[in-house]
Amino acid sequence: MGIRRSQTPLQGPLLAQRTLLPNGDRMTTEKGMFGAGCFWGVETTFRNIKGVTEAAVGYAGGHTENPTYGDVCSGETNHAEVVEVEFDPEVVSYRQLLDVFFSNHNPTTMNRQGPDAGTQYRSAIFYHTPEQKAAAEEVKAELDKAGRFPRPIVTQIEAAPKFYRAEDYHQRYLEKRGMAHCAI
């Protein structure tokens, strides 16, 4: 007997799911969506957090339906490379995920992470609820006020658009190659 999932519109479509565990218990999960440059390392980082039940790489925030990696890399779709994270809020909070997000990329560079440049590499938080939006804006303001980064944070905070799952070869990309992180 495996884990069974069912959509439950507790706080909005695709936000909360109830998962039936093998022992009969139920777990409610939520979703978050983050763009922090190349999605391979971001996926691995989130996947390794206790309480994250799933992480998938994909594209969001552009104007092309069902974009491919080639489409997104062309710079013509305006999609960001993102990671959609499913998490158990009883184990890890959305605010903790925001802390991981801001700690694992440079949120002060517009459309660039390391050597990767283009709109697909922008820093973005796509929120699913008003609570997620408020938390993202609060954390961003706190970090700016504290001077944690040498320049102002340029992370975009926008309502979650449609998530387009990336091609299978991008899923768990680093894991499949025995790598823990991208070498930049």
MARBA-795158 format. One line per field, with one value per residue: residue number from 1; x, y negated, z of N, C-alpha, C in turn. Coordinates in steps of 0.2 Angstrom, whole numbers. Example, Ala and Ser with C-alpha at 12.3 -4.5 7.8 and 13.67 -1.06 7.14 Angstrom:
<rs>
num: [1;2] $
nu: [66;64] $
nv: [28;11] $
nw: [39;35] $
cau: [62;68] $
cav: [22;5] $
caw: [39;36] $
cu: [66;64] $
cv: [16;0] $
cw: [39;39] $
</rs>
This chain:
<rs>
num: [1;2;3;4;5;6;7;8;9;10;11;12;13;14;15;16;17;18;19;20;21;22;23;24;25;26;27;28;29;30;31;32;33;34;35;36;37;38;39;40;41;42;43;44;45;46;47;48;49;50;51;52;53;54;55;56;57;58;59;60;61;62;63;64;65;66;67;68;69;70;71;72;73;74;75;76;77;78;79;80;81;82;83;84;85;86;87;88;89;90;91;92;93;94;95;96;97;98;99;100;101;102;103;104;105;106;107;108;109;110;111;112;113;114;115;116;117;118;119;120;121;122;123;124;125;126;127;128;129;130;131;132;133;134;135;136;137;138;139;140;141;142;143;144;145;146;147;148;149;150;151;152;153;154;155;156;157;158;159;160;161;162;163;164;165;166;167;168;169;170;171;172;173;174;175;176;177;178;179;180;181;182;183;184] $
nu: [4;3;7;-7;-14;-25;-34;-38;-47;-43;-37;-36;-35;-24;-16;-17;-16;-23;-15;-15;-8;1;-1;-14;-16;-18;-11;-9;-3;5;8;22;31;46;58;75;86;96;87;91;100;92;81;87;91;79;73;80;76;69;52;48;39;39;47;48;54;52;43;37;27;28;22;19;11;14;28;45;61;70;62;61;74;77;73;62;50;47;47;51;64;58;55;43;37;31;25;25;16;16;28;38;39;31;38;51;54;56;67;77;76;81;93;100;103;108;98;99;103;97;89;99;110;125;135;124;113;98;80;74;82;78;75;62;47;32;17;4;-7;-14;-8;5;10;11;20;31;34;36;48;57;57;62;75;81;81;89;101;107;111;123;117;100;87;80;70;56;39;25;8;5;7;2;10;22;27;44;54;56;70;76;71;76;89;103;104;103;115;124;128;129;127;127;141;147] $
nv: [6;-11;-28;-39;-52;-66;-79;-93;-107;-117;-130;-135;-132;-118;-121;-115;-99;-83;-69;-52;-42;-26;-20;-24;-37;-55;-68;-85;-94;-109;-120;-129;-141;-144;-154;-154;-156;-144;-130;-117;-116;-122;-114;-103;-108;-112;-99;-92;-97;-94;-89;-94;-87;-84;-90;-99;-103;-117;-129;-145;-160;-166;-169;-159;-145;-128;-128;-123;-118;-124;-134;-142;-146;-153;-166;-172;-169;-174;-166;-160;-149;-138;-131;-120;-117;-105;-104;-99;-108;-106;-102;-109;-127;-139;-151;-147;-140;-151;-157;-148;-149;-163;-162;-154;-159;-174;-187;-200;-202;-207;-196;-187;-174;-170;-164;-163;-171;-180;-182;-170;-167;-175;-181;-175;-174;-165;-167;-158;-161;-174;-175;-169;-178;-190;-185;-183;-196;-202;-195;-199;-213;-213;-208;-217;-229;-225;-224;-213;-209;-217;-225;-231;-220;-212;-203;-197;-197;-188;-183;-166;-159;-148;-133;-125;-109;-104;-96;-78;-74;-85;-84;-80;-81;-84;-74;-62;-62;-60;-71;-85;-98;-112;-117;-132] $
nw: [0;-5;-3;-5;-13;-13;-21;-11;-9;2;4;-8;-25;-29;-19;-5;0;5;11;12;23;24;36;39;44;41;31;29;15;9;-5;-12;-22;-30;-38;-41;-50;-59;-59;-55;-44;-34;-33;-27;-15;-9;-9;1;13;29;30;18;5;-8;-23;-38;-54;-65;-76;-74;-75;-87;-104;-113;-118;-111;-112;-118;-112;-121;-127;-116;-113;-124;-121;-125;-119;-107;-95;-79;-72;-61;-44;-39;-23;-12;4;21;33;46;49;43;41;30;31;35;23;15;21;18;4;2;7;-1;-14;-24;-21;-26;-38;-54;-65;-66;-60;-54;-67;-76;-86;-89;-91;-86;-76;-65;-48;-39;-30;-30;-24;-16;-7;2;14;12;3;11;21;13;8;21;25;15;17;30;28;19;28;38;31;26;13;1;-8;-13;-12;-26;-28;-36;-31;-33;-38;-39;-55;-68;-66;-76;-78;-80;-92;-91;-90;-83;-70;-54;-58;-53;-43;-51;-57;-47;-40;-28;-28;-40;-49;-49] $
cau: [0;7;4;-13;-15;-31;-34;-43;-47;-44;-36;-36;-33;-17;-12;-17;-18;-23;-11;-17;-2;0;-4;-21;-16;-19;-6;-11;3;4;13;26;34;52;63;81;91;95;82;93;102;87;77;91;91;73;71;84;73;64;46;47;37;40;50;48;57;47;43;31;27;28;16;19;8;18;35;50;67;73;58;62;81;77;72;56;43;47;46;57;65;56;54;37;38;26;28;20;17;17;36;42;34;33;43;57;56;58;74;81;76;85;100;103;105;109;92;100;104;91;89;106;113;132;136;118;109;92;74;73;86;77;73;55;42;26;13;-3;-12;-12;-3;11;12;12;26;37;35;39;55;61;58;67;82;83;82;95;107;110;115;126;112;93;84;76;66;49;34;19;3;7;4;2;16;23;33;50;55;59;77;77;69;81;95;109;104;104;122;128;130;125;126;130;148;147] $
cav: [0;-17;-35;-41;-59;-68;-87;-96;-114;-120;-137;-137;-126;-116;-123;-110;-92;-78;-63;-46;-38;-19;-18;-27;-44;-59;-73;-90;-98;-115;-121;-135;-141;-149;-155;-157;-154;-138;-126;-110;-116;-124;-108;-98;-111;-111;-92;-90;-100;-89;-92;-94;-80;-84;-96;-98;-109;-119;-135;-149;-168;-169;-170;-154;-139;-122;-130;-119;-121;-128;-140;-147;-148;-158;-172;-175;-167;-177;-161;-159;-143;-138;-124;-119;-113;-103;-103;-98;-114;-104;-100;-115;-132;-143;-156;-143;-139;-158;-158;-144;-153;-169;-160;-150;-162;-181;-190;-207;-203;-206;-192;-184;-170;-168;-166;-162;-178;-180;-183;-164;-166;-180;-179;-176;-171;-165;-165;-155;-163;-181;-173;-168;-185;-194;-182;-185;-204;-204;-193;-203;-219;-212;-207;-223;-233;-222;-225;-207;-209;-223;-229;-230;-214;-213;-197;-198;-193;-189;-178;-160;-158;-141;-129;-120;-105;-104;-89;-73;-74;-90;-82;-77;-82;-83;-67;-57;-63;-59;-78;-88;-105;-115;-120;-139] $
caw: [0;-5;-1;-9;-13;-16;-21;-7;-10;8;4;-15;-30;-30;-13;0;-2;10;9;16;24;24;43;39;46;35;31;24;13;5;-10;-13;-29;-30;-44;-38;-54;-62;-55;-53;-37;-30;-32;-23;-9;-6;-8;7;19;32;29;10;3;-15;-26;-45;-57;-71;-78;-73;-75;-94;-108;-118;-115;-112;-114;-117;-110;-127;-127;-110;-114;-129;-118;-128;-116;-100;-89;-74;-70;-54;-41;-35;-17;-8;11;27;37;53;50;41;39;24;33;35;16;13;24;14;-2;2;9;-6;-20;-24;-23;-27;-45;-58;-71;-66;-55;-56;-74;-79;-86;-93;-87;-84;-70;-60;-42;-39;-26;-33;-18;-17;-3;5;20;9;0;17;24;8;9;27;25;11;20;36;26;17;33;42;27;25;7;0;-12;-11;-14;-32;-29;-38;-27;-38;-37;-42;-61;-70;-66;-81;-76;-85;-95;-86;-89;-78;-63;-50;-62;-50;-40;-56;-59;-41;-38;-23;-30;-46;-48;-52] $
cu: [4;4;-1;-14;-22;-32;-40;-42;-48;-43;-35;-34;-26;-13;-12;-19;-18;-20;-13;-11;-3;-3;-11;-21;-16;-14;-8;-4;0;9;16;29;40;56;69;87;90;92;85;96;97;82;80;90;85;71;75;81;68;57;44;45;38;43;50;50;52;48;37;32;28;22;15;16;13;25;40;56;70;69;60;69;82;76;66;50;42;46;52;58;63;56;47;38;32;28;22;21;18;24;40;37;36;38;50;59;59;65;78;82;81;92;104;104;106;102;93;102;98;93;96;107;120;133;130;114;103;86;72;76;84;75;66;52;35;21;6;-8;-10;-7;4;14;14;19;32;39;38;46;59;62;63;74;85;85;88;101;111;114;117;122;105;91;79;71;59;44;27;14;6;3;4;9;17;29;38;50;58;66;80;76;74;88;101;109;105;111;127;131;126;123;129;136;148;154] $
cv: [-6;-23;-37;-48;-61;-76;-89;-104;-118;-127;-139;-131;-125;-118;-118;-104;-88;-72;-58;-42;-30;-17;-21;-34;-49;-65;-78;-94;-104;-115;-128;-135;-146;-149;-158;-155;-148;-133;-119;-111;-118;-119;-104;-102;-110;-104;-89;-93;-95;-93;-94;-87;-79;-90;-94;-104;-111;-126;-139;-157;-170;-169;-164;-148;-133;-124;-124;-122;-126;-134;-145;-150;-153;-165;-176;-173;-171;-173;-162;-152;-143;-131;-125;-115;-111;-101;-102;-104;-112;-103;-106;-121;-136;-148;-153;-142;-146;-159;-154;-147;-159;-167;-156;-153;-170;-184;-197;-208;-202;-201;-189;-180;-168;-169;-165;-169;-177;-180;-176;-163;-171;-177;-181;-172;-171;-162;-162;-157;-170;-180;-172;-174;-189;-191;-184;-192;-205;-201;-197;-210;-219;-212;-213;-228;-231;-223;-218;-206;-216;-228;-227;-223;-216;-208;-200;-194;-194;-183;-172;-159;-150;-139;-124;-116;-104;-97;-84;-73;-80;-88;-78;-76;-80;-76;-62;-57;-62;-66;-81;-95;-107;-118;-127;-142] $
cw: [0;-2;-7;-8;-16;-15;-16;-7;-3;8;-3;-19;-30;-24;-8;-3;4;7;14;16;24;31;44;42;40;36;26;22;9;0;-10;-20;-29;-36;-41;-43;-57;-57;-52;-46;-32;-28;-26;-16;-5;-4;-1;13;22;32;22;8;-4;-18;-34;-49;-63;-72;-76;-74;-82;-98;-113;-115;-116;-115;-113;-114;-115;-127;-122;-111;-119;-127;-121;-124;-109;-94;-85;-73;-62;-51;-37;-29;-14;-1;16;32;44;55;48;38;33;25;33;28;13;15;20;7;-3;4;4;-13;-19;-26;-25;-34;-50;-64;-71;-59;-57;-63;-79;-80;-91;-88;-83;-77;-64;-53;-41;-34;-29;-27;-20;-13;-1;11;17;6;6;20;19;8;15;28;21;14;26;34;23;23;37;38;26;18;5;-4;-11;-15;-20;-33;-31;-33;-31;-36;-42;-49;-62;-69;-72;-79;-82;-87;-90;-85;-84;-71;-60;-54;-59;-46;-45;-58;-53;-39;-33;-24;-37;-44;-52;-51] $
</rs>
